[in-house]
């Protein structure tokens, strides 16, 4: 889609600094030639995230999903 000219130009760090709730997801892996693990690795490198920062993105993905609230709560309780 070329929404940004390069990975380095992606606004992820600015979004996180502004307090935007960010989630990471691989929308269409075959089309974009990526997968979820690679997307998290890119986010980690781009925004200089630590383990807690990556975990926050994972939690956001659960909380902002359309999964039932009780299911999300169970998943969050199971996280280390």
Backbone as CSV, one residue per row, in Angstrom:
resi,resn,N_x,N_y,N_z,CA_x,CA_y,CA_z,C_x,C_y,C_z
1,UNK,0.807,-1.196,0.000,0.000,0.000,0.000,0.849,1.258,0.000
2,UNK,2.087,1.148,0.432,3.011,2.282,0.445,2.455,3.481,1.208
3,UNK,1.873,3.210,2.373,1.334,4.298,3.193,2.444,5.199,3.722
4,UNK,3.629,4.647,3.893,4.808,5.429,4.266,5.932,5.047,3.305
5,UNK,6.847,5.977,3.020,7.885,5.685,2.025,8.894,4.621,2.462
6,UNK,9.060,4.444,3.772,9.990,3.437,4.280,9.578,3.071,5.700
7,UNK,10.091,1.962,6.168,9.799,1.547,7.540,10.285,2.605,8.535
8,UNK,11.435,3.181,8.251,11.999,4.194,9.141,11.116,5.439,9.231
9,UNK,10.294,5.685,8.213,9.414,6.857,8.199,8.065,6.583,8.863
10,UNK,7.857,5.360,9.323,6.570,5.015,9.935,6.366,5.845,11.204
11,UNK,5.153,6.339,11.439,4.899,7.191,12.604,4.693,6.442,13.923
12,UNK,4.977,5.159,13.981,4.748,4.395,15.210,5.349,5.059,16.454
13,UNK,6.613,5.471,16.439,7.149,6.101,17.659,6.369,7.351,18.067
14,UNK,5.972,8.156,17.099,5.194,9.362,17.401,3.832,9.003,17.972
15,UNK,3.226,7.965,17.423,1.916,7.528,17.901,2.007,7.056,19.348
16,UNK,3.020,6.263,19.648,3.194,5.767,21.015,3.477,6.920,21.977
17,UNK,4.332,7.849,21.560,4.644,9.009,22.407,3.408,9.862,22.670
18,UNK,2.478,9.885,21.709,1.256,10.685,21.851,0.187,9.962,22.662
19,UNK,0.455,8.702,23.037,-0.509,7.953,23.834,-1.595,7.271,23.032
20,UNK,-1.395,7.149,21.724,-2.365,6.453,20.881,-2.344,4.965,21.225
21,UNK,-3.506,4.358,21.331,-3.585,2.918,21.547,-3.232,2.229,20.239
22,UNK,-2.123,1.516,20.236,-1.598,0.880,19.031,-1.711,-0.627,19.173
23,UNK,-2.089,-1.278,18.092,-2.068,-2.735,18.028,-1.212,-3.146,16.840
24,UNK,-0.659,-4.336,16.900,0.138,-4.877,15.807,-0.615,-6.077,15.253
25,UNK,-0.759,-6.109,13.951,-1.444,-7.231,13.322,-0.968,-7.417,11.900
26,UNK,-0.919,-8.644,11.464,-0.550,-8.932,10.076,-1.845,-9.121,9.300
27,UNK,-2.209,-8.092,8.589,-3.488,-8.036,7.900,-3.594,-9.072,6.784
28,UNK,-2.583,-9.152,5.959,-2.604,-10.046,4.808,-1.171,-10.508,4.531
29,UNK,-0.667,-11.480,5.317,0.739,-11.877,5.209,1.223,-12.198,3.795
30,UNK,0.487,-12.963,2.983,1.007,-13.241,1.642,1.164,-11.978,0.784
31,UNK,0.230,-11.056,0.909,0.291,-9.834,0.107,1.439,-8.935,0.552
32,UNK,1.602,-8.786,1.864,2.611,-7.872,2.394,3.959,-8.550,2.644
33,UNK,4.049,-9.843,2.404,5.294,-10.602,2.578,5.853,-10.442,3.996
34,UNK,4.996,-10.637,4.976,5.404,-10.525,6.371,4.549,-11.455,7.219
35,UNK,4.828,-11.512,8.494,4.009,-12.279,9.428,3.979,-11.519,10.754
36,UNK,3.215,-12.010,11.693,3.027,-11.290,12.948,4.336,-11.126,13.718
37,UNK,5.147,-12.168,13.757,6.424,-12.075,14.462,7.307,-10.993,13.844
38,UNK,7.364,-10.953,12.526,8.153,-9.918,11.846,7.606,-8.530,12.133
39,UNK,6.283,-8.407,12.178,5.674,-7.108,12.473,6.054,-6.634,13.873
40,UNK,6.046,-7.538,14.848,6.476,-7.172,16.200,7.967,-6.823,16.221
41,UNK,8.780,-7.551,15.473,10.214,-7.251,15.410,10.449,-5.866,14.817
42,UNK,9.700,-5.524,13.781,9.820,-4.185,13.187,9.403,-3.115,14.194
43,UNK,8.312,-3.345,14.904,7.843,-2.378,15.904,8.884,-2.216,17.007
44,UNK,9.462,-3.327,17.451,10.492,-3.300,18.488,11.676,-2.445,18.051
45,UNK,12.151,-2.671,16.834,13.313,-1.937,16.338,12.978,-0.471,16.062
46,UNK,11.845,-0.234,15.467,11.468,1.122,15.062,11.224,2.032,16.256
47,UNK,10.549,1.514,17.272,10.166,2.341,18.420,11.060,2.104,19.633
48,UNK,12.124,1.302,19.454,13.050,1.014,20.550,12.297,0.511,21.784
49,UNK,11.416,-0.462,21.560,10.585,-0.999,22.634,11.341,-2.043,23.441
50,UNK,11.029,-2.114,24.708,11.543,-3.187,25.544,10.454,-4.263,25.661
51,UNK,10.721,-5.274,26.494,9.764,-6.372,26.656,8.398,-5.853,27.079
52,UNK,8.373,-4.924,28.029,7.097,-4.387,28.507,6.357,-3.628,27.408
53,UNK,7.097,-2.907,26.575,6.468,-2.188,25.469,5.824,-3.131,24.471
54,UNK,6.507,-4.234,24.172,5.928,-5.236,23.278,4.715,-5.895,23.924
55,UNK,4.813,-6.172,25.220,3.681,-6.770,25.931,2.485,-5.827,25.917
56,UNK,2.733,-4.529,26.058,1.639,-3.556,25.997,0.917,-3.622,24.655
57,UNK,1.672,-3.774,23.578,1.053,-3.882,22.254,0.196,-5.143,22.157
58,UNK,0.689,-6.240,22.732,-0.082,-7.484,22.723,-1.360,-7.331,23.539
59,UNK,-1.258,-6.700,24.701,-2.442,-6.462,25.535,-3.437,-5.586,24.782
60,UNK,-2.937,-4.535,24.131,-3.828,-3.676,23.344,-4.594,-4.484,22.305
61,UNK,-3.914,-5.421,21.669,-4.560,-6.236,20.637,-5.710,-7.049,21.209
62,UNK,-5.539,-7.539,22.422,-6.617,-8.291,23.063,-7.756,-7.373,23.484
63,UNK,-7.404,-6.290,24.160,-8.417,-5.377,24.702,-9.233,-4.724,23.591
64,UNK,-8.593,-4.398,22.484,-9.277,-3.706,21.390,-9.917,-4.666,20.387
65,UNK,-9.833,-5.954,20.645,-10.434,-6.941,19.739,-11.946,-6.992,19.941
66,UNK,-12.586,-7.749,19.097,-14.027,-7.957,19.221,-14.351,-9.210,20.034
67,UNK,-13.345,-9.767,20.696,-13.566,-10.957,21.518,-14.438,-10.594,22.720
68,UNK,-15.221,-11.550,23.203,-16.048,-11.287,24.382,-15.191,-10.866,25.580
69,UNK,-15.712,-9.959,26.371,-14.985,-9.398,27.510,-14.463,-10.480,28.444
70,UNK,-15.284,-11.498,28.715,-14.839,-12.544,29.634,-13.689,-13.356,29.041
71,UNK,-13.670,-13.518,27.731,-12.567,-14.236,27.069,-11.282,-13.411,27.164
72,UNK,-11.400,-12.119,26.889,-10.234,-11.233,26.985,-9.692,-11.242,28.410
73,UNK,-10.563,-11.166,29.396,-10.134,-11.186,30.798,-9.381,-12.475,31.113
74,UNK,-9.859,-13.596,30.614,-9.185,-14.879,30.854,-7.809,-14.892,30.199
75,UNK,-7.717,-14.381,28.982,-6.415,-14.322,28.300,-5.448,-13.435,29.067
76,UNK,-5.935,-12.286,29.521,-5.068,-11.368,30.260,-4.617,-11.979,31.581
77,UNK,-5.511,-12.702,32.249,-5.152,-13.373,33.502,-4.089,-14.444,33.282
78,UNK,-4.076,-15.049,32.104,-3.131,-16.121,31.804,-1.759,-15.597,31.383
79,UNK,-1.659,-14.296,31.127,-0.373,-13.737,30.701,0.583,-13.671,31.884
80,UNK,1.859,-13.987,31.626,2.855,-13.921,32.719,3.112,-12.489,33.159
